[in-house]
């Protein structure tokens, strides 16, 4: 993978790169299943509860199972049933190594994987370690199926992660290349596709983005789309200087001006219903990134309405150093579960610091660093959000990378904790 300068493009691209590398075994979500509420704890002798929320056997969530949607590249989903985290095949993906065996189907009970059973520690760690080990050695995943015996699944051998991953790491390069080739098949880009392909530094990936940007008219009507696709549109201009996209950037900022309410945005268009959630008409998980897009539009030289930009800065900057960005127009929130909002604020402040003459001495740079470090301290909070998790992981990964040079030890610790 070619090396490109760590600038706004490199920083923003890390959102998707690290999400692809560090969350390889998929998203874990809770779903209802019948299980005894009085079941004994899966964690023996006070076993380490590494990530929150953890799949517990008791308490409020004792009657729920956990679904590992994607068991790495094996091609199955695994439902962790209570009590004891019994592994059940939830689904078999089409054209996957699992389907190629012709022996696996929904509902089968997995007694062990490569001789390993789930016990004592967070099952997500165990499953992730199994994939990492297999990819580093022979690619063999032996599933012991109840009533059937061993079923051998072969996954690609990728090698192990280097001590400096994702840099100078052949395995990381393979993951990036595989995902880039997959995204290149899409007729239109998904939310993070543009930033990801720009991040590889490869001309063939840039050619795909050029094709996507040809004759582009809009990036979508929802505020969510403007906040998640808008930065990629700006990154494309900053990378190529292709002025054909500037009118689109301008139009999207004008649409945000229409949709803004009290310095923020809802998820879709006009203010959210005032009977929804906090009742402020705003959803900051969406609006936070809309402000980032506005700042990046100005970085591209696009004229952005001054009132809108200042009003949104007033709304979001106030959270820096005071806790998490709130759900809506409220006071800063506590805890580590931010649904991507505080990590998003770090990215936004990184752009703001580039726009001010004070640069690294500016209050925006300080706000960037403070917000980014919250991602490190939230290392053990994964798969926790009102949508089930995922958004927070993406922004945490990108935000902590902002501290790569200033705080190298926490940065390295964060990455290594992510892959176990």
N, C-alpha and C positions, 0 to 999 in steps of 0.2 A: 504494500500500500504506500503510495507516494506520500511524502511529508509535506504539509502545507502549514503556513504560519498560524500560530495560535492567536487569532483575532476574533472578531465577533462571529464570523462564519464558523470557526473551529469550536468556539465556546457553545454556540447554539446547536451545532451538529451533535455534540456530546450527549444531548438529551436522548436521541434515538440510539446512538451507538452503544452507550452503556446500558440502556434498557434492554437491547437485544442480547448483549453479552452477559449481563448479570442476572437476568430473569429467565434464563433459558428453559427452566422446567415448567414455566407457565404460571398462570394466575390461579390462586387458590381462593375459592369462594365458599361461603356457607350455604347450605341448602337443607330443607327439612327432610328428615327421615325419622322413623320411629325407633327409639332406643330408650332403655330404662334410665330414668333420671337419677336413680340411685347407683349407677354403675361406678365401680372403683376407678381411681385415677390411673390413667395410662402412664403418667410420669412416676417412676419408682424412686423412692428415697430422695425426694426433692430434686428430681432431675432438672437440668437447666432448661428453663422456658425461654429459648433463645429469641424468638420473634413474637411480637404481639400484633394482632390477637393470635394466640396459639390454639391449636385444635384440642381443646380440653374435653374430658369425659364427664365432667361434673358441672354443677352450677347452672346458670341461666341458659347456656348453650349446650347443655348435656344431651338434649334431644335432637341435635343437629349433626349431620355428617359434613365432611369437607370434600370438595371436589378439586382434584388436581387436573385441570383441563387438558394439559399437554404434558405427558411424561417425556420431556425432552424430544428427541427425534424418533422415539420408539413407535409412536403413532397410536397410543391409547390414552384415554383419560382414566384416572383412578379415583374411585369414590372411597373415601376413608370412613368406614362405618363404625358406629359406637356399639358396644364398648370395645376398647382395645385397638382401635384403628385397623379393623379388618379391611384388607384391600380388595375391592371389587372392580372388575372391568366396567367402566361406565360407557365407553364407546370405542370403536376401532375406526381410525381415519382411513379414508380412501387413498389408495396408491401409496400406502405407508409400509415400512418394514414389517409392522405387526400384521397388516392385512396379507402381506406376501406369504406368511406362514400358512394361511388357510385354516388355522386352528383356533383363533381367538374370536370371542363374541361377547356381547354385552351380558353382564350378570355373572360371569365366571369369577370365582374366588381365587385370588393370588395368595398362596401360602408363604412364598418367599421369592426374592429376586436375587439371583446370583448367590444364593445361600443366605442372604441377609433377611432378617425379619424386622418389622417395625417395633421398637421397644425403647423405653427410657428417655429418649430425647426427641425433639421436634421431628415428626416424620418428614417434613419438607427438607430438612437437612440431610436425612438418610437417603431420600430419593435423589436429591441433587448430587450427593457424593457418589452414588451408584453410576449415574450417567457420566460424571466427570472421570471416574476411574475407567469405565468401559471405553470412552472416547480416547483416553490416553494410552490404552493397551491394545486389546484385540477386537473391540467393538461388539463383544458378545453380551447379550442380555438374556439370561435364563430365567424364564418365568415358570415357577412351579404351580401348576393349576390344579385345584382340588378335583379329584376324580379323573384327571387326564394325565398328570405327570408333567415333565419338563417340556416347555416350548421354547426353542431357541430363536431369538430375534437378533439379526445382525444390523448394527448401526454403523455409520461411517466412522473410521478412526481419524481423529482430529489432532491427536497429540495432547500434551498437557499445557496449562497456562504457564507463561513465563513469570518470573518474579516481578517483572515490570509491566505486566499486561495493563491496558491494551496495547501499549507501545512495545516495539521489538518483540512481538509475540506472534509466531506463525499461526497458532490456533485462532487468535483474535482476528488475524487477517483473513483466515478461511471463513469465519463466521460473517465478517463484514462482506466478503465477496459473495458468499452464498445468498445473503439477504439482498444485496444490491442486484444480483442477477434475477432474483425473484421479483423484486419491485419493478425492474425494467420491463417485465412482461405486461404490466398494467397499461391500459389505454389512457387512463387519467390518474394523476397522483392522489394518494391518500394523504391523511393529515400530516404525517411526518416524512413522507417519501422524498420531497424535494430537498429538505435539509440533509437527510441521510445521504442521498446520492452526491450532493455537492461536497460532503465531508470526505469522500474517499480520495479525492484528488485525481481520479482517473478520467481521462478524456472521454472514454466510452460512456461513462455515467453522466458526464456533463452533456453529452449528445442526447441522452434520453430526456434530461431536463429541458434542453432546448426544444425538443419535439413537443413536450407537454406545454411549454410556454408559447408556442406558436399560435397566434390568433386568439390568445386567452382573453376572455371578456369579463370574467368574474371569478372569485374564489368561493362564492356561496353567499346566501342571504343571511344566514344565522350569525350572531356574534361569536358563537363557538368557532365557526369556520374562519372568521376573520382573525381571531386570536391565535388559532393553531396553524392556519395556512399562510396568513399574512407575512410572518417573519421569513418563511421560505421564499416567498415572492420577492421580498426585499433582498434576501441573501443572494438570490439569483442575479439581481441587478448589480449588487456590489461585486459579485464575482465576474460578471461578463460585461457590464456597461451597456447591456441591451436596453435601449430607451423605449422600446415598444411596450414594455410593461409598466412604464411610469404612469400613463393615464389610468390604468387599472388600479394601481396603488392609490392614486388620488381619489378615484371614484369610491374605493372601499373606505377611505377615511371620511369621505362625505356621508356615506351611509351610516358610519358609526356616529357621526355628529347628530344625525337624526334620531338615532336609537339611544343616545346617552341620557341617563337620568341621574341627576344629583352627583355627577362625577364618576358614575360607574355604568355598568351594563348588566342586562339579564343574559340568559343563555341564548335566547332566540332573536327577538327583535325589539319590540317595545318593552317597557318595564314589566317585570314579572308581576303576576297577580299579587296584590298586597295581602292576600290571605295565605300566600305561600311562604313557608319556612319563617324567616325572620321578619317578614312583612315590610321590607324596605324597598322592594322593587328591583333588587340587585342580586346577582349571583357572581360573587367575586372570583370563583374558580374559572369562570368564563371571562369576566371583565378585566381581570389582572393582565391577561395576555393580549387583550385589545389595546391596552395602554402600551405594551411592549411594541406592538405593531405600529402604533402612532409614532413612537420614538424612532423606530427603525425607518419609517417612511421619511421622517425628517433627516435622518442620516443619509438617505438616498437623494436628498435635495428636493423632496416633494414638499410643497407648501401645505402645512397642517394648520387647521384652525387654532389660533392662539388660545382662545378661551377654553376650547375643548381640552387641549393638551395640558394647560395649567390646572384646570379643574380636576382632571383625572390624576395628575401628580399630587394635588392636594388630598385627594381621596385615598391614594394608595401609599404614598411616601410616609404618611403618619404612622403606619404599622411597623416600620423598620425599627428594630431595637426595643420593641414593646411587646413582643409575643408574636403569635401567628396572625396572618391576615384573616379577618373575620369572614364569615359566610356571606354577609351582606354589609350594609352600612351600619356597623355597630362598633363596639369597643374591641380592641385586640383580644384574641383568644389564647388560652393556655394549651399545654400539652404538645404533642409532637405530630399529631395526625392533621395535616394541613390540606389534604386533597390537592396538593400541587400549588397552592396559592402563595405560600411563603417562598418556596423554591422559584416560583415564577417571578416573584418580586425581586429576587436576587438577579435574575436574568435581565429584568427590566432596568434595574439600577445600573447594571453593567453597561447598558446602552446609553443611559442618561449620563454616566460619567464620561463617555466618549464625546458627548455633545456639548459639554461645558468646558470653558477654557481652563478651569482648575484641574480637570482630569483626575488623576489619581489622588490629588489633594482635596478633592471635592467631597461634600457631604454625601453625594450619591455613591461614591466609591466606598465610603464607610458603611452606608446602608447596604450596599451589595455584599460586602464581606460579612456583616452581621447576619444578614438573612441567609447567606450561603452556608454559614457554619451550623445553622439549625439543622441542616440536612445530615451533617455528621452526627449530631447528638440524637437524631431520630433514627439512627441506624437500625435499631431493633423494632421499629414500627413499620411493618409492611402489610400489604393486603388489608388495610384498614381505611375505609372511606364509605361515604354514604352510598356510593355506587358499587361497593365491593372491593375497591382497590384498583390500582393500575395507574391512574393519573398521578398520584403522589410519587410513585416509584420513578416515573419518567422525569419529573421535574427535580426530584432529589438528586438523581444521578448527574444531571446537567449542572445543577447549582453547586454541588460539592467540587466539581471540576474547576470552578472559578478560583478555588483555593489551592490549586495544584502547586503553585510556586510559593505562595505566602505561608501555607500550612501543609507542607509535604507529608508530615507524619500522620495527621488525621486523614488526609486525602488517601494515602496508601492503605491505612487501616480500614477505611470505608470500603474501598474496592475489594480488599482481601476478605472482609467480612461478608461481602455480597456473594462471593463464589465459594465461601466455605474453605 
